[in-house]
Amino acid sequence: MKAKHILLVLLILILSFSAVTATSCKGKEPEIPPAYEEDDGIDRSQVLDYIVKDGVSEYTIVYGDAASSAEVFAASEFQLYVGKMTGVYPSQTAESNVNFDENSKIVSVGNTALLESMNFDVDYSAMNTDGFIIKTYGKNVFINGASDSGTIYGVYDFLEKICNLKFLAYDYTYIPELTEIPVYKMDVLEIPAFETRSYMSGSATAAANELNMVHMRMANDYTVIPEEHGGGMSN
């Protein structure tokens, strides 16, 4: 009988605790993060100009006079994929070789003096290591990251969202055939939710496929990525 009394007391305590917990949690809804909107910061109703149209490009891709190797690489990637998609390769040069005003047609990549002259209100310290911005002023486009890798990601983000370029696998990239690439009014801020990002796949994370890691925005502390490609957490 004593054992039955003990079990009865334990059962009553358990039921009482469950009731208290249910009462205390009643009315509390779980916090759901806002849905990701791919077009956040992109006003597709305002076409400012075209990077490529009618088989020509009047745009110049610009990097800083003291640009890092990764910033030069990012500018080259912009030029490369625009060329692959349209057959037209915009010119590319250091910023000291161009004149700049509201009516210029440049794509500024990285931390250029042209970007600094805009005095955009940007807190790079809050971008979780490799976030980035894409902003327009007049017909000009500015892409810059909180780090070298962030700048490269910004270039890829523009190409993916505006041109529908897709990095699908380490050995395949979807490159659409385009006749024009519009410049929309943009004020994009991207901050990665996680500083460390990776796929648990040998083919995806092997050192031989380091560029695929950059394409897929992977970041971990066990794969070395060259400084030219933005560096990595293990560098």
C-alpha positions in Angstrom: 0.0 0.0 0.0 2.9 2.4 0.8 4.2 2.0 -2.7 0.8 2.8 -4.1 0.6 5.9 -2.1 4.0 7.1 -3.3 3.0 6.4 -6.9 -0.2 8.3 -6.4 1.6 11.3 -4.9 4.1 11.3 -7.8 1.2 11.1 -10.4 -0.5 14.1 -8.7 2.7 16.1 -8.7 3.3 15.4 -12.4 -0.2 16.3 -13.4 0.0 19.5 -11.3 3.3 20.5 -13.0 1.8 19.9 -16.4 -1.2 22.0 -15.6 1.0 24.9 -14.3 3.2 24.7 -17.4 0.3 24.7 -19.8 -1.2 27.7 -18.0 2.0 29.7 -17.9 2.6 29.1 -21.7 -1.0 29.8 -22.7 -1.3 32.7 -25.1 2.5 32.8 -26.0 3.1 32.3 -29.7 6.5 31.2 -31.0 8.6 33.9 -32.6 8.7 33.4 -36.3 11.5 35.2 -38.2 10.3 37.4 -41.1 10.2 35.6 -44.5 13.2 36.2 -46.8 12.2 38.4 -49.7 14.5 38.1 -52.6 13.6 41.5 -54.0 14.1 43.4 -50.7 15.8 46.7 -51.7 15.2 46.2 -55.5 12.7 48.5 -57.2 12.0 46.7 -60.5 9.6 49.4 -61.5 12.5 51.9 -61.9 14.9 51.0 -64.6 17.8 53.5 -64.4 19.7 52.3 -67.4 21.2 49.1 -68.9 24.6 47.6 -68.3 24.2 45.8 -71.6 21.6 46.6 -74.3 21.5 46.3 -78.1 24.8 44.5 -78.2 26.9 47.2 -76.4 27.8 48.3 -72.9 28.5 51.9 -71.9 29.4 50.8 -68.3 32.8 50.5 -66.8 33.5 48.2 -63.9 35.7 50.0 -61.4 37.9 48.9 -58.5 39.9 51.0 -56.1 43.5 52.2 -56.9 44.6 50.3 -53.8 42.2 47.4 -54.3 42.9 44.0 -52.8 43.4 41.0 -55.0 39.9 39.8 -54.0 38.3 43.1 -55.0 40.0 42.9 -58.4 38.8 39.3 -58.7 35.2 40.4 -57.8 35.3 43.0 -60.5 36.7 40.5 -63.0 33.9 38.0 -62.1 31.3 40.7 -62.8 32.9 41.3 -66.2 33.3 37.6 -66.9 29.7 36.5 -66.3 28.1 39.6 -67.9 30.2 38.7 -71.0 29.2 35.0 -70.8 25.5 35.9 -70.6 25.4 38.6 -73.2 28.5 38.3 -75.4 29.4 41.8 -74.3 32.2 42.4 -71.9 32.1 45.8 -70.2 35.4 47.6 -69.7 37.2 47.3 -66.4 39.7 49.7 -64.8 41.0 51.3 -61.6 38.9 54.3 -60.3 41.6 56.9 -61.1 40.9 56.3 -64.8 37.3 57.3 -64.7 35.3 60.5 -64.3 32.4 60.2 -61.8 29.1 62.1 -61.4 25.4 61.3 -61.2 25.3 60.6 -64.9 28.3 58.4 -65.0 27.8 54.7 -65.8 30.0 52.7 -63.5 29.8 49.6 -61.4 32.0 50.3 -58.3 33.3 47.1 -56.8 34.8 47.1 -53.3 35.9 49.9 -51.0 36.6 52.6 -53.6 37.1 56.3 -53.0 34.0 56.8 -55.2 31.9 54.8 -52.7 33.4 56.7 -49.8 32.4 60.0 -51.5 28.8 58.9 -51.4 28.7 58.9 -47.6 26.2 56.1 -47.5 25.1 55.4 -43.9 26.4 51.8 -43.6 27.4 50.0 -40.5 29.8 47.3 -41.8 30.5 46.1 -38.2 26.9 44.8 -38.0 27.2 42.6 -41.1 28.2 39.4 -39.4 31.6 39.2 -41.1 30.7 39.0 -44.8 27.5 40.8 -45.4 27.3 43.4 -48.2 25.5 46.3 -49.8 24.3 47.0 -53.3 23.2 50.6 -53.9 22.5 52.9 -56.8 23.2 56.6 -57.3 22.0 58.0 -60.5 22.9 55.4 -63.1 25.8 54.1 -61.0 26.0 50.8 -59.0 28.0 50.4 -55.8 28.8 46.9 -54.5 30.8 46.5 -51.3 31.1 44.1 -48.4 32.1 44.1 -44.8 35.0 41.9 -45.9 36.6 40.8 -49.2 34.4 37.7 -49.3 31.4 39.9 -48.7 32.3 42.0 -51.8 32.5 38.9 -53.9 29.2 37.7 -52.6 27.7 41.1 -53.4 28.8 40.7 -57.1 27.3 37.2 -57.2 24.1 38.4 -55.6 23.6 41.1 -58.3 24.3 38.5 -61.0 21.9 36.0 -59.5 19.0 38.4 -58.7 19.2 40.6 -61.7 20.4 38.2 -64.3 19.2 34.8 -63.0 22.7 33.4 -63.0 22.7 30.2 -60.9 25.6 28.3 -59.3 24.0 24.9 -59.0 26.9 22.5 -58.5 30.7 22.5 -58.3 30.8 21.4 -61.9 27.8 23.2 -63.3 26.7 26.9 -63.5 23.5 27.9 -65.2 24.4 30.9 -67.5 21.3 32.4 -69.2 21.5 33.9 -72.6 20.5 37.6 -72.2 20.2 40.5 -74.6 20.1 43.2 -71.9 20.9 43.6 -68.2 18.9 46.4 -66.5 20.0 48.6 -63.7 17.2 48.9 -61.2 17.0 51.4 -58.4 18.6 49.4 -55.6 19.3 49.7 -51.9 20.2 46.2 -50.8 21.6 45.2 -47.5 22.4 41.5 -46.9 23.5 40.1 -43.6 24.2 36.3 -43.3 22.3 34.7 -40.5 25.2 32.4 -39.7 28.9 33.2 -39.8 29.8 29.6 -40.4 28.2 27.9 -43.4 29.0 24.6 -45.0 27.7 21.5 -46.8 28.6 18.1 -45.3 29.7 16.9 -48.7 33.2 15.9 -49.7 32.8 17.0 -53.3 31.4 20.4 -52.2 34.0 21.2 -49.6 37.2 19.6 -51.1 40.1 22.0 -51.4 40.1 21.4 -55.2 36.6 23.0 -55.3 37.4 26.1 -53.3 35.9 28.4 -55.9 32.6 26.5 -55.6 32.7 27.3 -51.9 32.9 30.9 -52.7 30.0 30.6 -55.3 27.9 28.9 -52.6 28.9 31.3 -49.8 30.3 28.5 -47.7 32.5 29.5 -44.8 34.2 27.1 -42.4 37.4 26.8 -40.4 38.9 23.7 -42.0 39.2 24.6 -45.7 41.7 27.1 -47.0 40.5 29.7 -49.5 43.1 31.9 -51.2 43.1 35.6 -50.4 42.3 36.2 -54.1 38.9 34.5 -53.5 38.1 36.4 -50.3 40.1 34.3 -47.9 38.5 32.0 -45.4 37.9 31.4 -41.7 41.0 29.1 -41.5 43.4 31.7 -43.1 
